[in-house]
């Protein structure tokens, strides 16, 4: 075991180990250490600790000193100059017409070097740009090309989850992420849903990958035959989150049903079922295939009765009374019955319009048994009622068919053109 101290050179960056020696270094202090770029100012996030030698990159460099007030003042001064250097570099890039995007600028601790970080799709020839920057800033210039993931780590931002991106907040280094992880986790393969701000696959895909791999190694594979409490079936799908397996079963009547079981309640064909599955089968009451079937049945009855609300929330005592009896007087067939009795009157009216000769011959052809009934001839002989002096007599008619005492109505004839009216000129004929 080796005693080390972690040092971070940026708010979001990797932690590097150094040898604290005998210095009283504690969490939150600033230290001056020697790196490949020279003397650097770093922050100590944690107290000194002991780690395994395999985690330390040899040789382990020591801490030069604890940062003083003068060191902190120099650091603040050069950090203020970074904004001016950033704007100057952007103007130089536009003047040279280079296809590159400037991301960040960083001064070293003593101001002996300025590092410019940029991104570009292709290789860029920036030799002339370095000369202009060195002449303007009067110091050493370094241009370093980075990837899109490093750009997102430097700039930061909000991820699809609504929180700060992981690479900016706590990730020390990037880990490989593949599309296979999204497939095994049953995620959408749409690039817009599994990509981060950098345009690459989200780093959080590999957080739960080990858990998915562990549970899938225990669950039966799709297409394999398994033994269930309802018989032998074939595995259709596995759900790693709920740890349940869908099995396609062939019932006794020949129908096919798909049911879901915990993977711990399944066994290979020919092997006995686990005791857990047998115990659950004895204690578990019979359930409907559809747990919401009773609810939908009650909701359908409620809509027929004209009720509202959720039937689950109602108390048994407050159930609405049966209302189908109120709809009985609204039945339409009963209202049409008096209309059916008016149909026999039509042949009576039709007999009145018939020729009177036929009406005189009609009583001779009737059945003699019917003529013995004194009531029926009275109903059939309707012309005798017109001879009753008490009945109102119809008004007398004129020769033209109009009632007596009523003005004669004349129909207006269409206007005719007089014979002496000029005729319209004929259209000229075309010469043949």
PENOR-V652333 format. One record per residue. N is the residue number from 1. SS is DSSP state (h for helix, s for strand, l for the rest). NEAR is the number of other C-alpha atoms within 12 Angstrom. D_LAST is the distance of its C-alpha to the last C-alpha in Angstrom with 1 decimal. Layout:
n->N ss->SS near->NEAR d_last->D_LAST
n->N ss->SS near->NEAR d_last->D_LAST
This chain:
n->1 ss->l near->11 d_last->124.8
n->2 ss->s near->21 d_last->124.0
n->3 ss->s near->22 d_last->124.0
n->4 ss->s near->33 d_last->120.8
n->5 ss->s near->39 d_last->118.8
n->6 ss->s near->37 d_last->115.1
n->7 ss->s near->40 d_last->113.3
n->8 ss->s near->29 d_last->109.6
n->9 ss->l near->29 d_last->108.2
n->10 ss->l near->23 d_last->105.1
n->11 ss->l near->22 d_last->104.5
n->12 ss->l near->27 d_last->102.3
n->13 ss->l near->26 d_last->103.6
n->14 ss->l near->24 d_last->105.9
n->15 ss->l near->25 d_last->109.6
n->16 ss->s near->31 d_last->111.8
n->17 ss->s near->38 d_last->115.5
n->18 ss->s near->38 d_last->118.3
n->19 ss->s near->32 d_last->122.1
n->20 ss->l near->30 d_last->123.5
n->21 ss->l near->19 d_last->127.0
n->22 ss->l near->16 d_last->129.5
n->23 ss->l near->21 d_last->127.2
n->24 ss->l near->19 d_last->127.0
n->25 ss->l near->30 d_last->123.2
n->26 ss->l near->22 d_last->121.7
n->27 ss->l near->20 d_last->118.2
n->28 ss->l near->19 d_last->116.2
n->29 ss->l near->27 d_last->118.1
n->30 ss->s near->33 d_last->116.5
n->31 ss->s near->38 d_last->117.8
n->32 ss->s near->35 d_last->117.5
n->33 ss->s near->33 d_last->117.0
n->34 ss->s near->25 d_last->116.3
n->35 ss->s near->23 d_last->113.0
n->36 ss->l near->9 d_last->111.2
n->37 ss->l near->19 d_last->109.5
n->38 ss->s near->17 d_last->112.8
n->39 ss->s near->26 d_last->114.5
n->40 ss->s near->34 d_last->112.4
n->41 ss->s near->38 d_last->112.9
n->42 ss->s near->38 d_last->112.4
n->43 ss->s near->34 d_last->112.9
n->44 ss->l near->35 d_last->115.1
n->45 ss->l near->27 d_last->113.4
n->46 ss->l near->21 d_last->116.3
n->47 ss->l near->21 d_last->120.0
n->48 ss->l near->26 d_last->121.6
n->49 ss->s near->21 d_last->121.6
n->50 ss->s near->20 d_last->122.6
n->51 ss->s near->18 d_last->120.0
n->52 ss->l near->13 d_last->120.2
n->53 ss->h near->15 d_last->120.5
n->54 ss->h near->12 d_last->117.3
n->55 ss->h near->18 d_last->115.2
n->56 ss->l near->22 d_last->116.5
n->57 ss->l near->16 d_last->115.0
n->58 ss->l near->14 d_last->117.9
n->59 ss->l near->13 d_last->119.3
n->60 ss->l near->24 d_last->119.6
n->61 ss->l near->23 d_last->119.6
n->62 ss->s near->27 d_last->121.9
n->63 ss->s near->33 d_last->121.1
n->64 ss->s near->25 d_last->122.1
n->65 ss->s near->25 d_last->122.9
n->66 ss->s near->30 d_last->121.9
n->67 ss->l near->28 d_last->119.4
n->68 ss->l near->16 d_last->121.1
n->69 ss->h near->13 d_last->119.7
n->70 ss->h near->16 d_last->119.0
n->71 ss->h near->24 d_last->116.9
n->72 ss->h near->23 d_last->114.9
n->73 ss->h near->16 d_last->114.3
n->74 ss->h near->21 d_last->113.0
n->75 ss->h near->29 d_last->110.7
n->76 ss->h near->19 d_last->109.2
n->77 ss->h near->18 d_last->108.8
n->78 ss->h near->25 d_last->106.8
n->79 ss->h near->24 d_last->104.7
n->80 ss->h near->17 d_last->103.6
n->81 ss->h near->21 d_last->102.6
n->82 ss->h near->26 d_last->100.3
n->83 ss->h near->19 d_last->97.5
n->84 ss->h near->19 d_last->97.5
n->85 ss->h near->30 d_last->97.4
n->86 ss->h near->28 d_last->94.5
n->87 ss->h near->19 d_last->92.3
n->88 ss->h near->24 d_last->93.3
n->89 ss->h near->38 d_last->92.4
n->90 ss->h near->27 d_last->89.0
n->91 ss->h near->19 d_last->88.3
n->92 ss->h near->28 d_last->89.5
n->93 ss->h near->27 d_last->87.3
n->94 ss->h near->16 d_last->84.2
n->95 ss->h near->15 d_last->85.2
n->96 ss->h near->21 d_last->85.6
n->97 ss->l near->16 d_last->82.4
n->98 ss->l near->25 d_last->84.1
n->99 ss->l near->20 d_last->82.5
n->100 ss->l near->28 d_last->85.5
n->101 ss->s near->29 d_last->86.4
n->102 ss->s near->33 d_last->89.8
n->103 ss->s near->32 d_last->91.6
n->104 ss->s near->31 d_last->95.2
n->105 ss->s near->31 d_last->97.9
n->106 ss->s near->34 d_last->101.6
n->107 ss->s near->37 d_last->104.7
n->108 ss->l near->35 d_last->107.9
n->109 ss->l near->32 d_last->111.1
n->110 ss->l near->26 d_last->112.5
n->111 ss->l near->29 d_last->109.1
n->112 ss->l near->21 d_last->109.5
n->113 ss->s near->27 d_last->106.1
n->114 ss->s near->33 d_last->102.7
n->115 ss->s near->32 d_last->100.5
n->116 ss->s near->36 d_last->96.7
n->117 ss->s near->29 d_last->95.0
n->118 ss->s near->35 d_last->91.2
n->119 ss->s near->26 d_last->88.6
n->120 ss->l near->22 d_last->85.9
n->121 ss->l near->14 d_last->83.5
n->122 ss->l near->14 d_last->84.5
n->123 ss->l near->14 d_last->87.3
n->124 ss->l near->21 d_last->87.6
n->125 ss->l near->17 d_last->89.3
n->126 ss->l near->27 d_last->91.2
n->127 ss->h near->17 d_last->93.8
n->128 ss->h near->19 d_last->92.7
n->129 ss->h near->28 d_last->92.5
n->130 ss->h near->26 d_last->96.2
n->131 ss->h near->20 d_last->97.3
n->132 ss->h near->22 d_last->95.6
n->133 ss->h near->31 d_last->97.1
n->134 ss->h near->25 d_last->100.6
n->135 ss->h near->15 d_last->100.5
n->136 ss->h near->18 d_last->99.5
n->137 ss->h near->24 d_last->101.8
n->138 ss->l near->16 d_last->104.8
n->139 ss->l near->21 d_last->105.5
n->140 ss->s near->23 d_last->104.7
n->141 ss->s near->31 d_last->101.2
n->142 ss->s near->26 d_last->100.1
n->143 ss->s near->32 d_last->96.6
n->144 ss->s near->26 d_last->96.4
n->145 ss->s near->26 d_last->93.2
n->146 ss->l near->25 d_last->93.3
n->147 ss->l near->23 d_last->91.1
n->148 ss->h near->27 d_last->88.9
n->149 ss->h near->31 d_last->91.7
n->150 ss->h near->29 d_last->94.3
n->151 ss->h near->29 d_last->91.8
n->152 ss->h near->32 d_last->91.6
n->153 ss->h near->35 d_last->95.4
n->154 ss->h near->28 d_last->95.8
n->155 ss->h near->25 d_last->93.2
n->156 ss->l near->26 d_last->93.6
n->157 ss->l near->21 d_last->91.2
n->158 ss->s near->19 d_last->90.6
n->159 ss->l near->26 d_last->89.8
n->160 ss->l near->19 d_last->87.6
n->161 ss->l near->16 d_last->90.7
n->162 ss->l near->11 d_last->90.9
n->163 ss->l near->13 d_last->94.2
n->164 ss->s near->21 d_last->95.1
n->165 ss->l near->28 d_last->94.2
n->166 ss->h near->33 d_last->97.1
n->167 ss->h near->34 d_last->97.3
n->168 ss->h near->29 d_last->97.9
n->169 ss->h near->23 d_last->100.4
n->170 ss->l near->20 d_last->102.7
n->171 ss->l near->22 d_last->101.5
n->172 ss->l near->20 d_last->103.7
n->173 ss->l near->19 d_last->101.6
n->174 ss->l near->24 d_last->98.3
n->175 ss->l near->17 d_last->98.3
n->176 ss->l near->18 d_last->95.8
n->177 ss->l near->21 d_last->93.1
n->178 ss->l near->21 d_last->90.7
n->179 ss->h near->24 d_last->87.7
n->180 ss->h near->20 d_last->89.9
n->181 ss->h near->27 d_last->91.9
n->182 ss->h near->27 d_last->88.8
n->183 ss->h near->17 d_last->87.9
n->184 ss->h near->27 d_last->91.5
n->185 ss->l near->28 d_last->91.5
n->186 ss->l near->20 d_last->88.2
n->187 ss->l near->17 d_last->86.5
n->188 ss->l near->16 d_last->82.8
n->189 ss->l near->18 d_last->81.8
n->190 ss->l near->13 d_last->79.4
n->191 ss->h near->17 d_last->80.4
n->192 ss->h near->16 d_last->80.0
n->193 ss->h near->19 d_last->82.6
n->194 ss->h near->31 d_last->85.3
n->195 ss->s near->26 d_last->85.1
n->196 ss->l near->30 d_last->87.1
n->197 ss->l near->31 d_last->86.6
n->198 ss->l near->29 d_last->87.1
n->199 ss->l near->19 d_last->84.2
n->200 ss->l near->25 d_last->86.7
n->201 ss->s near->29 d_last->88.0
n->202 ss->l near->32 d_last->90.2
n->203 ss->h near->36 d_last->93.9
n->204 ss->h near->27 d_last->94.7
n->205 ss->h near->30 d_last->93.3
n->206 ss->h near->24 d_last->96.6
n->207 ss->l near->19 d_last->98.8
n->208 ss->l near->19 d_last->98.6
n->209 ss->h near->25 d_last->97.8
n->210 ss->h near->16 d_last->101.4
n->211 ss->h near->19 d_last->101.5
n->212 ss->h near->27 d_last->98.4
n->213 ss->h near->20 d_last->99.7
n->214 ss->h near->15 d_last->103.0
n->215 ss->h near->25 d_last->101.6
n->216 ss->h near->25 d_last->99.0
n->217 ss->h near->16 d_last->101.8
n->218 ss->h near->20 d_last->103.6
n->219 ss->l near->32 d_last->100.6
n->220 ss->l near->33 d_last->99.3
n->221 ss->l near->23 d_last->96.2
n->222 ss->l near->19 d_last->92.9
n->223 ss->l near->16 d_last->92.5
n->224 ss->l near->23 d_last->96.2
n->225 ss->s near->25 d_last->97.8
n->226 ss->s near->34 d_last->100.2
n->227 ss->s near->29 d_last->102.5
n->228 ss->s near->38 d_last->102.0
n->229 ss->l near->29 d_last->103.7
n->230 ss->l near->24 d_last->100.7
n->231 ss->s near->24 d_last->100.7
n->232 ss->s near->28 d_last->99.4
n->233 ss->s near->32 d_last->96.1
n->234 ss->s near->31 d_last->94.1
n->235 ss->s near->32 d_last->94.0
n->236 ss->s near->25 d_last->90.5
n->237 ss->s near->27 d_last->91.0
n->238 ss->s near->32 d_last->93.9
n->239 ss->s near->26 d_last->94.1
n->240 ss->l near->28 d_last->96.6
n->241 ss->l near->20 d_last->96.8
n->242 ss->l near->18 d_last->97.7
n->243 ss->l near->25 d_last->99.4
n->244 ss->s near->25 d_last->97.8
n->245 ss->s near->37 d_last->96.1
n->246 ss->s near->33 d_last->93.2
n->247 ss->s near->36 d_last->93.9
n->248 ss->s near->28 d_last->91.6
n->249 ss->s near->27 d_last->93.6
n->250 ss->s near->18 d_last->92.9
n->251 ss->l near->15 d_last->94.3
n->252 ss->l near->11 d_last->96.0
n->253 ss->l near->8 d_last->93.0
n->254 ss->l near->8 d_last->90.9
n->255 ss->l near->10 d_last->89.0
n->256 ss->s near->14 d_last->88.9
n->257 ss->s near->21 d_last->90.1
n->258 ss->s near->22 d_last->90.5
n->259 ss->s near->28 d_last->93.6
n->260 ss->s near->28 d_last->95.2
n->261 ss->s near->34 d_last->98.9
n->262 ss->s near->29 d_last->101.3
n->263 ss->h near->34 d_last->101.8
n->264 ss->h near->27 d_last->105.5
n->265 ss->h near->30 d_last->105.1
n->266 ss->l near->38 d_last->103.6
n->267 ss->s near->32 d_last->105.4
n->268 ss->s near->24 d_last->104.6
n->269 ss->l near->17 d_last->104.2
n->270 ss->l near->13 d_last->107.6
n->271 ss->l near->13 d_last->109.4
n->272 ss->l near->19 d_last->110.7
n->273 ss->l near->25 d_last->108.9
n->274 ss->l near->20 d_last->110.6
n->275 ss->h near->16 d_last->112.9
n->276 ss->h near->21 d_last->110.8
n->277 ss->h near->23 d_last->107.8
n->278 ss->h near->19 d_last->110.1
n->279 ss->h near->14 d_last->111.7
n->280 ss->h near->18 d_last->108.4
n->281 ss->h near->19 d_last->107.1
n->282 ss->h near->12 d_last->110.1
n->283 ss->h near->11 d_last->110.1
n->284 ss->l near->11 d_last->106.3
n->285 ss->l near->9 d_last->105.0
n->286 ss->l near->11 d_last->101.9
n->287 ss->l near->12 d_last->98.7
n->288 ss->l near->11 d_last->95.2
n->289 ss->l near->12 d_last->92.7
n->290 ss->l near->12 d_last->90.8
n->291 ss->l near->11 d_last->93.2
n->292 ss->l near->13 d_last->90.6
n->293 ss->h near->13 d_last->89.7
n->294 ss->h near->16 d_last->92.0
n->295 ss->h near->18 d_last->90.7
n->296 ss->h near->16 d_last->87.1
n->297 ss->h near->17 d_last->88.1
n->298 ss->h near->23 d_last->89.8
n->299 ss->h near->22 d_last->86.9
n->300 ss->h near->18 d_last->84.5
n->301 ss->h near->22 d_last->86.8
n->302 ss->h near->23 d_last->87.0
n->303 ss->h near->17 d_last->83.2
n->304 ss->h near->16 d_last->83.0
n->305 ss->l near->19 d_last->85.7
n->306 ss->l near->15 d_last->83.9
n->307 ss->l near->19 d_last->86.7
n->308 ss->l near->18 d_last->86.7
n->309 ss->l near->15 d_last->88.8
n->310 ss->l near->18 d_last->90.4
n->311 ss->h near->22 d_last->92.2
n->312 ss->h near->18 d_last->94.8
n->313 ss->h near->14 d_last->96.2
n->314 ss->l near->17 d_last->96.7
n->315 ss->l near->10 d_last->100.1
n->316 ss->h near->10 d_last->100.6
n->317 ss->h near->8 d_last->102.0
n->318 ss->h near->10 d_last->98.9
n->319 ss->l near->20 d_last->96.4
n->320 ss->l near->21 d_last->93.7
n->321 ss->l near->15 d_last->94.2
n->322 ss->l near->14 d_last->92.0
n->323 ss->l near->16 d_last->89.0
n->324 ss->h near->15 d_last->87.1
n->325 ss->h near->11 d_last->89.0
n->326 ss->h near->11 d_last->87.3
n->327 ss->h near->12 d_last->83.9
n->328 ss->h near->12 d_last->84.8
n->329 ss->h near->11 d_last->83.9
n->330 ss->h near->12 d_last->80.4
n->331 ss->l near->13 d_last->79.6
n->332 ss->h near->12 d_last->76.3
n->333 ss->h near->12 d_last->77.1
n->334 ss->h near->12 d_last->79.9
n->335 ss->h near->13 d_last->77.6
n->336 ss->l near->13 d_last->75.2
n->337 ss->h near->12 d_last->78.0
n->338 ss->h near->12 d_last->77.8
n->339 ss->h near->13 d_last->74.0
n->340 ss->h near->13 d_last->74.8
n->341 ss->h near->11 d_last->77.0
n->342 ss->l near->13 d_last->74.2
n->343 ss->l near->14 d_last->72.3
n->344 ss->h near->13 d_last->74.6
n->345 ss->h near->13 d_last->73.7
n->346 ss->h near->13 d_last->70.1
n->347 ss->h near->12 d_last->71.1
n->348 ss->h near->17 d_last->73.3
n->349 ss->h near->14 d_last->70.4
n->350 ss->h near->13 d_last->68.3
n->351 ss->h near->21 d_last->71.0
n->352 ss->h near->19 d_last->70.9
n->353 ss->l near->14 d_last->67.2
n->354 ss->l near->15 d_last->67.7
n->355 ss->l near->12 d_last->68.0
n->356 ss->h near->14 d_last->71.5
n->357 ss->h near->13 d_last->72.1
n->358 ss->h near->14 d_last->72.1
n->359 ss->h near->21 d_last->74.5
n->360 ss->h near->18 d_last->76.9
n->361 ss->h near->12 d_last->76.8
n->362 ss->h near->18 d_last->77.3
n->363 ss->h near->19 d_last->81.1
n->364 ss->h near->14 d_last->81.8
n->365 ss->h near->13 d_last->80.4
n->366 ss->l near->17 d_last->82.3
n->367 ss->l near->13 d_last->85.3
n->368 ss->h near->13 d_last->88.5
n->369 ss->h near->11 d_last->90.2
n->370 ss->h near->15 d_last->87.7
n->371 ss->h near->18 d_last->88.3
n->372 ss->l near->13 d_last->92.0
n->373 ss->l near->14 d_last->91.1
n->374 ss->h near->13 d_last->91.2
n->375 ss->h near->11 d_last->89.1
n->376 ss->h near->17 d_last->85.9
n->377 ss->h near->21 d_last->85.2
n->378 ss->h near->15 d_last->85.5
n->379 ss->h near->14 d_last->82.8
n->380 ss->h near->23 d_last->80.5
n->381 ss->l near->21 d_last->81.0
n->382 ss->h near->19 d_last->79.1
n->383 ss->h near->17 d_last->78.1
n->384 ss->h near->13 d_last->81.8
n->385 ss->h near->15 d_last->81.6
n->386 ss->h near->13 d_last->79.2
n->387 ss->h near->13 d_last->81.9
n->388 ss->l near->11 d_last->84.3
n->389 ss->l near->10 d_last->84.7
n->390 ss->l near->8 d_last->85.3
n->391 ss->l near->10 d_last->81.8
n->392 ss->l near->10 d_last->79.1
n->393 ss->l near->11 d_last->76.9
n->394 ss->l near->11 d_last->73.1
n->395 ss->l near->12 d_last->71.7
n->396 ss->l near->13 d_last->70.4
n->397 ss->s near->14 d_last->66.7
n->398 ss->l near->13 d_last->64.7
n->399 ss->l near->9 d_last->62.3
n->400 ss->l near->13 d_last->59.3
n->401 ss->l near->13 d_last->61.2
n->402 ss->l near->15 d_last->62.2
n->403 ss->s near->15 d_last->65.9
n->404 ss->l near->14 d_last->68.1
n->405 ss->l near->10 d_last->68.6
n->406 ss->l near->13 d_last->65.4
n->407 ss->l near->12 d_last->62.6
n->408 ss->l near->14 d_last->59.5
n->409 ss->l near->10 d_last->56.5
n->410 ss->l near->8 d_last->53.1
n->411 ss->l near->6 d_last->49.9
n->412 ss->l near->7 d_last->47.4
n->413 ss->l near->6 d_last->44.2
n->414 ss->l near->6 d_last->40.8
n->415 ss->l near->6 d_last->39.6
n->416 ss->l near->9 d_last->37.0
n->417 ss->l near->9 d_last->34.5
n->418 ss->l near->8 d_last->35.7
n->419 ss->l near->7 d_last->33.8
n->420 ss->l near->7 d_last->33.7
n->421 ss->l near->8 d_last->32.2
n->422 ss->l near->9 d_last->28.9
n->423 ss->l near->9 d_last->25.9
n->424 ss->l near->6 d_last->23.8
n->425 ss->l near->7 d_last->20.6
n->426 ss->l near->7 d_last->17.4
n->427 ss->l near->6 d_last->15.1
n->428 ss->l near->6 d_last->12.2
n->429 ss->l near->7 d_last->8.8
n->430 ss->l near->5 d_last->6.3
n->431 ss->l near->4 d_last->3.7
n->432 ss->l near->3 d_last->0.0
